Amino acid sequence: MSGLEVLNRLYTLLDGEVVLLPIPYREKAPQDSGWQNLTYSESKNRPALLQAAIRGGNIGVLLGPKSGRLLALDLDDDALVDQWLARLPWLANTLRTKGKRGCQFWLRLEEGCEYPNGKAVYPLKEGNEAVGELRLGGGKGAQSVIYGVHPDGMQYQIMVEKPPLVISLADLDELLPCVLFEDERPVSGQTRSANNSKPLPADIWDRVTRYLDTCDHAISEERGHNTTFRVLCKVINGFNLSPEQSWEAAVYYNDTKCDPPWSEKELKHKVDDAFKANHEKPCGHLLEADSDYNAPLSIETPSNKRLNPGQAQAEQLVEPVKALPSGAPAQAKDGSPADQDQGLPNWAESLRSAACSSRDLRGLEIKPRKQILSDFFLECDLGFVYAPRGIGKSWLGLLIARGISSGEGVGPWLVYEQQKVAYFDGEMMIDDIRKRDAALGEPCDDLVFINHEILFARSGRTLNLANAELREAITGFCLETGQKVLILDNLSTLTSGLDENKGLDWEIIQAWLLDLRRRGISILFIHHSGRNHEMRGHSKREDMGSWIIRLDPVNTIENKPGARFVSRFTKNRNSSILPKAYEWHFEPDGENKVWVATKEADLLHLFRQQVEEGIITANEIAKVLNITPGYVSKLAKRAAEQGWLDISGRKYCLKAGNKEG
């Protein structure tokens, strides 16, 4: 990778505007004075940083508020990693790196709370033995190396490629119990009255218990510590409780909502933490409010399980719907979800239960979406792959299906989450799909095909997504059989009767796709490109897509058999920069097998392609190819030297005789 590519990758990994620091090769500490005071804007354009990236390191990351509240948990021994993951399973969902031994977990403290800036580094100890550090960056500042070579000669490695997990103050306290906040005191303006240590009046105690009755359950291994801390913060501050009154409320919540209940020591620690925490709302605000609105809203679900809005949204929007009764419609005939047929609350109740303030939204416990394929395909995504006829889009679609269902990867793209895949084929002959599947490797038990030929031969039915009954049946099939990824090949053959150039026609399909995503099903649509080289049909279908991959032919004098194309992203919501473009070659070996080879695409070829399509300025081409305008200028100079490009000021044009067709 070039130096710029290294830096872009680090910014992407760390998921934000972080301060990167140049460090001498095979060393751990910055040499520049004042590195603790650098800001993102000051650091990103430093020549020394680019030089460090070009030479292969080293590069550190400033920790603390200047890097978006980034912090690092550094463990010194490999054996400790599994121990910490067993104690705090949520650490598995964050960026993890490794130097010589142990690892570093990279985390980000949520906004809206005071950042603990007392010390730069807190030691982790087991007994009297030091086993690591919690690096927060307070005091004189702290940093951690993320790229380069360890002083003992091994490369720093990315062990888990996920963005830093956003954690709460309660989670941070769980990393180092009874240490971070031992010297904290309630902030001025949040001090509670000295005369409220006597027992609460019966009517106030009744309001406290009714409030706690509607709060979330705190369940072990489901971030129960965080839930308990959040509930106690709300009730202690909201009702202006004294320490003694807080303890009574905590015992009531522990007995009724915690599974399993906390020990007395653990509960006292949580009450102390909640008492010391910063609170945005004034003390006693729940006492002053109308009692009808003291407790959070709750709704009745079809299963008669009572949930508060945070739980309801987390289960309905993040957790997949567990089952759909056989024959029960997932949608109305117009394509919209048929809520009225599923025993849901009326719309007035539904809207009231779903209302969530900006502050409450930030406090919701939302299950992070799992990575499925590389860093672009996440759980519940809708993605598109499009290309002209005959390029090889079905080959790529089939390779993706096999890779995700087997967990073996797809060319340069790693599979992070092996899942069941349903492949709906509306075009190929059954013999062709069977030969292609066999040519790519061994059978995949978690890959199921619904081919239009087999369906017609066995039932007399045809695949047409314009049919609401079929859409409902596909939803039911995926839920009943546990299919988590749905691949639809292709949009043209599977939507007969719908005008692909009309946005209203697409809305029928769009409502169904949204319903699938809410149920935890990820979708990949295969489609054709039009004469303008863009995805054919109305642009409205691109709006809800998380990512879009375009395939283009490879112009080469080599006459090798098999599909050959370049893949590049025209849209990707899941990363701040577009993934790399790759050249793919599906090469048959003459013995009914197909080998797949990939390499990074030739940027000069992609540059020419943009000029051929009428994108003729450096800035426009740089944006499409995700490179700098300066690099585009270098490509243009090479093209001019090869004799096929004219450069006129800031515009480019193919020379006569070098244009397509």
Secondary structure, 3 states (H helix, E strand, C coil): CCHHHHHHHHHHHHCCCCCEEECCCCCCCCCCCCHHHCCHHHHCCCHHHHHHHHHCCCEEEECEHHHCCEEEEEECCHHHHHHHHHHCHHHHHCCEEECCCCEEEEEEECCCCCCCCCCCEEEEEECCEEEEEEECCCCCCCEEEEECECCCCCECEEEECCCCEEECHHHHHHHCCCCCCCCCCCCCCCCCCCCCCCCCCHHHHHHHHHHHHCCCCEECCCCHHHHHHHHHHHHHHHCCCCHHHHHHHHHHHHHHHEECCCCHHHHHHHHHHHHHCCCCCCCCHHHHCCHHHCCCCCEECCCCCEECHHHHHHHHHHCCCCCCCCCCCCECCCCCECHHHCCCCCHHHHHHHHCCCHHHHHHCCCCCCCEEECCCEECCCEEEEEECCCCCHHHHHHHHHHHHHHCCCECCECECCCCCEEEEECCCCHHHHHHHHHHCCCCCCCEEEEEHHHHHHHHCCCCCCCCHHHHHHHHHHHHHHCCCEEEEECHHHHCCCCCCCCHHHHHHHHHHHHHHHHCCCEEEEEEEECCCCCECCCCHHHHCCCEEEEEEECCCCCCCCCCEEEEEEEEECCCCCCCCCEEEEEEECCCCCEEEEEEECCHHHHHHHHHHCCCCEHHHHHHHHCCCHHHHHHHHHHHHHHCCEEEECCEEEECCCCCCC
